[in-house]
Amino acid sequence: MSNISNSSSMTSSDVSPGESLKLVIVCVGLPARGKSYITKKLQRYFNWSQFNTKIFNVGNTRREKHTGPSEVPVLGPISNNCNTAPKKQEKSTENRHIGTSTTHDASFFDSSNKENLKLREKWAKETLNRLLDYLQYEDGNVGIFDATNTTKNRRKWIVETVTSRMKGSAKILFLESICTDGELIEKNIHLKLMGPDYRSMKPKLALEDFRNRLRNYESVYETIDEIEEMENQKYDVQYVKIINAGKKITSYNISGYLSSQCVFFLLNFNLTDRQIWLTPNGETEDDVRHIIGGDSDLSTNGWKFAKALPKFIARKRQEFNLRQLNKQFVKNSDFFSFHNGPHIEQKFNVWTSTLKRTNETAQYFSHNEYQMKSFRMLNDICYGSLDSSKDYDFRIDHFDEYYNMIQNKLSYRFPGLGGESYLDLISRLRPIIIELERCKEHVLLISHRVVIRVLLCYFMDLSKEMLTELDVHHGYIYCIEPKPYGLDLKIWQYDETTDDFYEVDEIELMKRKRKRLSLSVDNEYKPVLKSCNSNAAVDESYASDDDDETKIQKEPSITDIKQYQKVFCERSDSQCYEFMDSNTGKERSEKSNVEKNSDTKSISDKPLEKAINTPDVQDKLDEQISSILANKELVSRLKEASYIDNMYSHNGSLVIFKYFVGRRK
Amino acid sequence: MSNISNSSSMTSSDVSPGESLKLVIVCVGLPARGKSYITKKLQRYFNWSQFNTKIFNVGNTRREKHTGPSEVPVLGPISNNCNTAPKKQEKSTENRHIGTSTTHDASFFDSSNKENLKLREKWAKETLNRLLDYLQYEDGNVGIFDATNTTKNRRKWIVETVTSRMKGSAKILFLESICTDGELIEKNIHLKLMGPDYRSMKPKLALEDFRNRLRNYESVYETIDEIEEMENQKYDVQYVKIINAGKKITSYNISGYLSSQCVFFLLNFNLTDRQIWLTPNGETEDDVRHIIGGDSDLSTNGWKFAKALPKFIARKRQEFNLRQLNKQFVKNSDFFSFHNGPHIEQKFNVWTSTLKRTNETAQYFSHNEYQMKSFRMLNDICYGSLDSSKDYDFRIDHFDEYYNMIQNKLSYRFPGLGGESYLDLISRLRPIIIELERCKEHVLLISHRVVIRVLLCYFMDLSKEMLTELDVHHGYIYCIEPKPYGLDLKIWQYDETTDDFYEVDEIELMKRKRKRLSLSVDNEYKPVLKSCNSNAAVDESYASDDDDETKIQKEPSITDIKQYQKVFCERSDSQCYEFMDSNTGKERSEKSNVEKNSDTKSISDKPLEKAINTPDVQDKLDEQISSILANKELVSRLKEASYIDNMYSHNGSLVIFKYFVGRRK
């Protein structure tokens, strides 16, 4: 019915007009004013939005250069951010840069100490140059210059350096963080003492030293004022001032997509203690039948999950409230919570997509206690003309599509009407992210596995790869709590037998990629991918459930993990070879003219039999299989890329092994 | 293939969480600070986003009460906005409130004049109460209190009044407009003199009077400061300060979806002289075949249009540049342009959807001179499972869907995979609106008729009805220029015979609704809608083209306008009657069990013949037709609703006439 092709060469799914998309964000502000918190949030948002963003920290350059005790006091700006370019979320600051502790004490930051001027400037210059290299020669869109930059002179130097090097191809945005709320500053200072400069120092000494350091900075601090606005006019400099963690925001001269997005994002974040819950819909009838997309009802298991969910959430909600109430009695028990004021129970929102399976999963929530709302934006990725097809059929009947998808996981757009790519999904989910950042109430988001995957990648700052590869399953529920030092993640798994939820290791789970099967072609030169028994070991790939085989136990044992499913293809030929060898950049060069063999379908039932009838075809095949297996380099590369775990020749077929993590029913 | 139903009871297509969506925006600022410009823009944006918004202007209340010369000087705040709730775009201020000119001169606004205090407060109170009524008892989401509100006392009174009446169900956002740029103020003052208070006064006197009025206000003006921040803390009051038309923006305590949207919108508008061009794709092969949706190539006519387009745009671009250059020589020739600085030619962007038909329409633009980009957001409305169906088949085979659509034009969502509603479309287009407001460069947007319709409704502030009903055709190109007093719209029509574009009357065109045909049911009790000749006079409805019959001449003559197409249905019965009578709220009550007659298809070729074979069916039919025609009230209501223009009985059929505006080939 749908003959629409979306294979337009222009696939931008994002509003980002032709203007130059390079931005230098320059931090301004005293230490312990939440600069690093803000820049890290921005970095996460931009990277997730597919604008490559890195933080360049002068403090790190200083520490890099002086891993031992400092002898040369230097007025280099400093911040608590350790990584020049933190790519992955880290659970705590404790693990960072072990062994690179420094002892730059307060005297080091004394502004009257003139002798180190040159060295200090050299480090700042080095850091800024690295940032500009990133924008100019690498694929960087946003470089964040994380330092105090508290003097007009320093800022003037930055503006001139950026302008002369980038020649107008990058905009400059100063991001000044001001804090007039004493309590907030105190908290930030305590966070600071956990940072790299003070980790090895005694708390009391560290506090004293840091306060001295602050005084040194305060003595020279110049905020961005109207005179500077005028002076910077010719450079078209923009700024945004964030006062008291976003309570008040002043923006000046904002233009350009990235700057506008930056200010909008800063306008919407908040520090309220709250929980963001994410879970995919319960298992559906289509899942059981390995059908992707669609709009089917929940399966029996799905309904069971739907019934258990409200009870679990109610319990967790109560626990959260108790924790908050407790804080009022034991003051400062949770020092790193932003708000110690009287706890008023927040409202609890349940957001679903508009599809049946999420609405059914939310069905047992009481409308009196939960605010229900469904969003089209939370719908599953649209599979276009492949919607409602069996997930293995998709890979067999639409081999070109599957091949394309594997090659361009992020930008691959499903063909036909409405078909979406992961990039489209990110674009569609951006308003949801803004809403989740803005919302001060609890939210439980019941959506689809693809959507949950993309949202988790935002919150946990996972890599580009994980946007399409993170393992997300039915029955898992993720709880995110914003904290001053980042985010806390907890994960529970629903167990059908006990009808209850069990906590699982979130660090392990956030690293786990879903398994993808290898591909091959059948004896009609059509791709075939079949498991060796009826318990089809299909990959989770897109939306259809991955059977009980891939369900993860709380503590999977070695035998569980190594339990495998045999996967084989009836035939393998040059096409198969060439596809598998796609890393070399060779393309599939030939299309067979051999007619489709009507036997193909029946083959799946008697797998390890030969599907090839004519002897000369078989000979050619055997030869090819031998040549594939003989190519040790190819085999090892395939293993490395985790396309396969093992393969060998059996009865004239190339048999491919894939190991599946999990247990069998 | 697609068996997805989107008929979820929850159809919200917008991110607007469960929180109360009521907002009181309170203007603060001296006269001639662009308050009305900003509030009108906000009103337009919110209304288009389907948040009902009205401006309540104290100056209007004052003028309403005193249409004659004033005897009682009053210090009521004033603004140049005349309409308490301007719903439609107006081309110039000249046409407004003719005959209600007032002569409240400067002494009227003297703050030392104590005697009128009571009366002044009464008017402000009346206006604020009207606003709160709108939020509380009507369907209002946002009420804008447009007045100067320049004193702390006045603002305190507002906060207390709103809080005590709304009891926390509405948030308060102060919107202070500050102007320190002398040139900008001068321009605003000159605009002011065209307003209702000064229209009938001599320019020089008016200017003097207005300056005195300004001085009176300046003497008591108190900006929102930190003390007021503190005082208003318990009321959770938010504010945003716009300094020099958005150059600098300070926001305080912003929370809530509407406030956040408001600030984001204000962050992104700009006053640069530029052009926004909108045009639907050229005619496609699917259009010729009356197929909706799809992704076909352009037709011969479509390619002709695509070739002509870049030449036309290049000419218009040159004209624009000449105009801008001219301004530099004849200073102040265009006093109402914001920027008189040296003109630098802007870049010109061409934005398309990702579908073939828009990319093909853009194909002849030079990539050197134009910045090309395609956006998925600009794609046609998604017809879901009805995609690629013939548009009359849709109305016949999916009568329920069509019925639903006619009943709920805005919220009706096409069934099946990815199917969208107009509300979904608005939600999808919002980032495009923000980009168009933010962009300082020229943009030509080549999209689809439905999308162009929705975008035009935003820019021209058209009514809710026009969102689905505005007449938009292939070959039309709309040019929008932002001006200090609003927007300038010009429209050109492509003429294939001369291969050139001609300007058409934009006022007439912005009022014109597309024609929708009446509906009926066939002799199998299935709805049928057919034209009496092969030149099918189908309505434009959704995406399929409406033939040459409906193309509009530059100056259509009476005979052209009255040229009509006969439209008839083979049979009419009680279902027809009930559908047509849907205004009464009656629903279609019966479904026929009669089997589908295979003759139906062939009937269309020999239209005015009887489709009914059995005499008793014919008798029943004749009776029903007579009863329909006898119901004078029904007939006149159908005519009023422009479902039909005329109808009569002919050879046992009910013949319905629809007039089409335009000429035949």
Contacts between the chains, C-beta under 8 A, distances in Angstrom:
chain1	res1	chain2	res2	distance
A	1	B	1	5.7
A	1	B	2	7.6
A	1	B	385	7.6
A	1	B	387	7.6
A	1	B	388	6.4
A	2	B	1	7.5
A	2	B	387	6.0
A	2	B	388	6.4
A	3	B	294	7.2
A	3	B	295	7.4
A	3	B	388	6.8
A	4	B	293	7.8
A	4	B	294	6.3
A	4	B	295	3.9
A	4	B	355	7.8
A	4	B	387	7.3
A	4	B	388	7.7
A	5	B	295	6.0
A	5	B	356	7.6
A	6	B	295	7.6
A	6	B	354	6.2
A	6	B	355	8.0
A	8	B	354	4.7
A	8	B	355	7.5
A	8	B	356	7.3
A	8	B	359	6.0
A	8	B	374	6.3
A	10	B	352	7.7
A	10	B	354	6.7
A	10	B	359	7.1
A	10	B	372	7.5
A	10	B	373	7.0
A	10	B	374	3.8
A	11	B	354	6.9
A	11	B	374	7.7
A	12	B	373	6.1
A	12	B	374	6.2
A	12	B	375	6.5
A	12	B	376	7.8
A	13	B	375	7.6
A	13	B	376	4.9
A	14	B	375	7.9
A	15	B	375	6.5
A	15	B	377	6.8
A	15	B	431	4.7
A	15	B	432	6.6
A	15	B	434	7.7
A	15	B	435	4.9
A	17	B	349	5.9
A	17	B	351	7.8
A	17	B	371	7.3
A	17	B	373	6.4
A	17	B	435	6.4
A	17	B	439	6.1
A	17	B	441	7.5
A	18	B	347	6.8
A	18	B	349	5.6
A	18	B	371	3.3
A	18	B	372	7.9
A	18	B	373	6.0
A	18	B	441	8.0
A	19	B	347	7.9
A	19	B	441	7.6
A	247	B	252	6.9
A	247	B	253	6.1
A	248	B	250	6.8
A	248	B	251	7.1
A	248	B	252	4.7
A	248	B	253	7.4
A	249	B	250	7.1
A	249	B	251	5.2
A	249	B	252	8.0
A	249	B	254	7.7
A	250	B	248	6.8
A	250	B	249	7.1
A	250	B	250	4.2
A	250	B	251	7.8
A	251	B	248	7.1
A	251	B	249	5.1
A	251	B	250	7.8
A	251	B	267	6.6
A	252	B	247	6.9
A	252	B	248	4.7
A	252	B	249	8.0
A	253	B	247	6.1
A	253	B	248	7.4
A	254	B	249	7.7
A	254	B	267	6.0
A	255	B	270	7.3
A	255	B	438	7.4
A	255	B	440	7.0
A	257	B	435	7.6
A	257	B	438	7.5
A	260	B	267	6.3
A	260	B	268	5.8
A	260	B	438	6.0
A	263	B	267	5.9
A	264	B	264	5.1
A	264	B	267	6.9
A	267	B	251	6.6
A	267	B	254	6.1
A	267	B	260	6.3
A	267	B	263	5.9
A	267	B	264	6.8
A	268	B	260	5.9
A	270	B	255	7.4
A	293	B	4	7.8
A	293	B	417	7.3
A	294	B	3	7.3
A	294	B	4	6.4
A	295	B	3	7.4
A	295	B	4	3.9
A	295	B	5	6.1
A	295	B	6	7.7
A	347	B	18	6.9
A	349	B	17	5.9
A	349	B	18	5.7
A	351	B	17	7.9
A	352	B	10	7.7
A	354	B	6	6.2
A	354	B	8	4.8
A	354	B	10	6.6
A	354	B	11	6.9
A	355	B	4	7.8
A	355	B	8	7.5
A	356	B	5	7.6
A	356	B	8	7.2
A	359	B	8	6.1
A	359	B	10	7.1
A	371	B	17	7.3
A	371	B	18	3.4
A	372	B	10	7.5
A	372	B	18	7.9
A	373	B	10	7.0
A	373	B	12	6.1
A	373	B	17	6.4
A	373	B	18	6.0
A	374	B	8	6.4
A	374	B	10	3.8
A	374	B	11	7.8
A	374	B	12	6.2
A	375	B	12	6.5
A	375	B	13	7.7
A	375	B	14	8.0
A	375	B	15	6.6
A	376	B	12	7.7
A	376	B	13	4.9
A	376	B	424	5.8
A	376	B	427	7.3
A	377	B	15	6.8
A	377	B	427	7.8
A	382	B	417	6.7
A	382	B	418	5.1
A	384	B	417	7.8
A	384	B	418	7.9
A	385	B	1	7.6
A	387	B	1	7.4
A	387	B	2	6.0
A	387	B	4	7.4
A	387	B	417	5.1
A	388	B	1	6.3
A	388	B	2	6.3
A	388	B	3	6.9
A	388	B	4	7.7
A	417	B	293	7.3
A	417	B	382	6.7
A	417	B	384	7.8
A	417	B	387	5.1
A	417	B	417	6.6
A	417	B	418	6.1
A	418	B	382	5.1
A	418	B	384	7.9
A	418	B	417	6.0
A	418	B	418	2.9
A	424	B	376	5.8
A	427	B	376	7.3
A	427	B	377	7.8
A	431	B	15	4.7
A	432	B	15	6.6
A	434	B	15	7.7
A	435	B	15	4.9
A	435	B	17	6.4
A	435	B	257	7.7
A	438	B	255	7.5
A	438	B	257	7.5
A	438	B	260	6.0
A	439	B	17	6.2
A	440	B	255	7.1
A	441	B	17	7.6
A	441	B	19	7.7
